Amino acid sequence: MAPLGKQYAALLEVCLVSLILTFVLWFYEAYLKCSMFWHFGLPKFIIIFITLLAITLPRRSFRIYGFLPRSPRFTLKWSSAFIAAFILPTVISIGMSAALGMAKPAGLSPLGVVLNVIFNMIFIGLVEEAYFRGYVQSRFNEVFDRRWRRLVFKAWKVDYGIGLLLTSVIFALIHIVNYWNPITSRWEPAWWMPIHILGTFAFGCLAGALREASDIYVSASLHGGIMTAYTFLSIYTSELILNISLFISWFIFFYLLTIFFHESENLKPRTMESKAMK
């Protein structure tokens, strides 16, 4: 574990960068008016720009920070598997709803479908995971030991530490921007807000574990796959079918997760990376 001074420095750095990011997003919402696509897409470009600056300016390693896969084959296999776990049940659910005459009237053109997939997979999944699991979690791992191995169940074994938990807390708290913007005096609390925040913390822990076992692309595939499935199920199906489809997807995912952690044990040990961090 790094000296206490370096731990405080890492905490201060991450909190400062996250605050800058939050204020930029608040300012963007308050003063910048763009087309619908850029209204949602430009903030994501801001996030990835800040992420790359935080990594490149101190000359940090993109491999250590999870941007270069240790095993491209492993990454491709499990990224595809986790995407399929959510997309295939979604496609089947929408198809069955249409066949039974229960589907909602669609308002998306083929271009709209493509843009929604791109936005959810790239602008949400990849960009957010690059910042939180790429920059933030890796920065914490430089100063905090990964002393724990068991994650909930005995079969879920991965090296992780307090860095994962701190990253998940920041990931959850930053979602408050969905409800609050002090610049515009926007405060729109809802009864589900605590559930949303707790849910993002739990997902952050899960995505963080995937990143510890592999790289940011596996967690990004899961993140993007969930958001893509939820988006299209919301557009085309009823709430009941949405919940059933997502329940099936999560069941498949957790079944695959045990296999994922088992296979990740066969990857090259991270001892060299740990030394490089120190």
N, C-alpha and C positions, 0 to 999 in steps of 0.2 A: 504494500500500500504506500502511496506517495506521502510525503510530509504534509502536515496539516496546512501549511501555507499554500501548497500547490492545490490542495483540495478546495480551499476557499477561493483561490484564483479561478479554478474551473467553474465552480458554482457561480461566481460573480460574472464570468465571461458568458456563460450560457444564459443566465438571467438577463443580462444586459442585451444580448443579441435577440432574445425572445421578446423583450420589452420594445426594442426598436422595431422588430417585425410587427408586433401588435399595434404600435402607434402608426406605422406606415399603413396597415390595413384599415385602421380607423380613419386616417386622413384620406385615404383613397375613397372610402365609402362616402365621406362627407363632401368631398370637393371635386372628384373626378367623375365625369359623366361620359360613358362610352357606349358603343353598341352592346347588344345583349351578350354576344359571345365574349367580347373583351371585358365586359362588366364582371364576368365570372372568371375569365381566363387570365387577365392581366395580374391580379393578385398572386396567382400561382407562379407567374414568371418572377414576381418580386421575391417570393419565398425561395425559389431555386437560385436566384441571383445572390441573395444573402447567404444561402447555404454554401455556394461555391466560394464566395469571398471568405467566409469563416474557415474554410478548409485550405484554400490556396494561399492566402496572405501569410499565415504562419508556416507555409510549406509543409503541410501535413500529408500523409500518405493516403491516396484514394483507395488503396487495397486495404489498409488497416481500417479505414472508415467505411468499408463495406460496399464500395462502388465497383470494385473489380472482383468478380467471383473467384473463389478458391477452386471451385470445380464447376465450369460452365455446364457440363452435362447434368450434374446434380441440380443446379439452379433451374435449368430449362425443364427438367422432368417434374420437379415439385411445384414450380410456378404454374406449369400447365395443369397439373393435377388439382391444385387449389382453385384455380380459375374454373376448371370444369366442374368441381364440386358445387359451385354456386350457379354457374351459367346453364348447365344441362337441366337441372330441375326447373329453372326459370323458363327455359324454352319449352319444356314439356308442359308446364303449368299453363303457360300462355296458349299453347296449341290446344290443350284440352278445353280451356275456357272458350276459345274460339269455336271449337267443334260442337260444344254444348250450348252455344249461343249466350254464354255468360260473360264474354269479354267486353270490356268497355270500348266505346267507339274511339278508334285511334286518331290522334291528331298529329302524328309524327310522319314526316316524309322520309324516304330512304336516307336523304342527307341528314335529317334530324336524328335518325337512329345512329348513323356513323358518328356524328358530333357528340352524342351522348356517351357512346362507348369510349371515344377518345378522351372526353373530359373526365369521365370517372376512372378510367384506367391510368391515364397519364397525369392529368392536372390534379386529381385527388390522390389516387393510389401512389404513384411514383414520386410526385413532388413532396407530399407530406411525409412519406417514409424516408425520403432522402434527407429531409431536415431533422425529423425526430429520431429515427432509428439510425440514420447515417451520421449526421453531425452530432446531435445532442448526446445520444447514448454512447457513441464512440468517445466523445470528449470526456464523459464521466468515467468510462472504462480506463482511461489513461491514469486516473488518480485513485480510483476505488477498486479494490480487489473483487474478483468474481469467485467468491468463496463458497457459493452454494451450488448444488448439483440437481437436486430433486425439485421438480416444478409440479406441485399439486399431487400428481400420481407417481408411483414408483417407476413406471415405464417411461415417464417424461424426464429424461436426463439431459441437462444442458448446463454449461458453465455460465453462471450469471451472478450479479451482485446488486449492490444498492444503486448502481447506475441505471439499471433497468427500471427500478421503482421510481427513482427521481424523474426519469424521462417520462414515465407514464403519468406522473402527477402533473408535469408541465403540459403534456399532451392534453390532459383532461381540462386543466384550468384555462388553456388558451381557447378552448371551445366556447368559453363564456362570451367571446366576441359575437357569437351568433345571437345573443340576447341583449348585449350592452355595447353602446358606443357613447362615451362621455362627450365627444366633440359635437355630436348631433343631438345629445340629450335623449338618445334612444335607450329605453329600458323596457324590454318585452318579455318578462318572465312568464313561464308556463308551468303547469303542474308537473309536466314530464322533465323539466330542466334538471332536477337532481338525478333522475334516472339516466338521462342523457350523459351527464358528467361522470357518474359512476360507471356507466357502460363504456365510455371512452377510456376511462382508466383501466378497466378490465381488458379491453381490446388492446390497449397500449402494452400491457404486460404480456399478452399473447403474441403480439407482433414483435415485441422486443425479444422474446424467447426464440422466435423464428430467425430473427436477425443474428442472435448470438450463435445459433447453430449453422448459419449459412451466410447470407448477405442481405442487402436491402431489397433485392429484386423479388425474393420469395415473399417477404412481408408485404411488399408493394402489390404483388399479384393477388394476395389474399384481400388486402384493403380495397383495391380496385374492383375485384370480382364481387365482393359484398355490395359495394355501392352501385355497380352496374346492375346486379340482380335486383336490388331494392328499387332502383329507379324504374326499370321496365315492368316489374311486378306492380308498382304503384300506378303506372300509366295504364296497364292493360287488364289488370285483374282486381278482384274484390279484396278487401282486407283479410277475409278468412283464407282465401287461397294464397295470398301473400304470406301469411303466417305459417301455413302448412308447408309451403314450398321452402321457406327459409329454415324451418325446423328440420326438414329432410336434408337440406344442404349442410346445416351445422352438424347433424348426425354423421353424415358422410365425412365431413372435414375432421371431426374428432376421431373417427375410426382411422383415417389416414395419418393423423398426427402422430400416433404411436409408432407407426412404420417410419415416418419422417425422422423422428428423433433417433430411432434405432439406426437408420442408415447414415445419419449425420455423424454418428460415432466413428464411422469408417473414413471420414474425411481426414485430411492431413491435420495433425495436432496443431494447436494455435500457440505453441510455446514460443516460436520465433516472433509471432505477432506481439505476444505479451511482453517479450524482452524489448521489442522495438518501441512499444508504448512507454516503457520506463526509461 
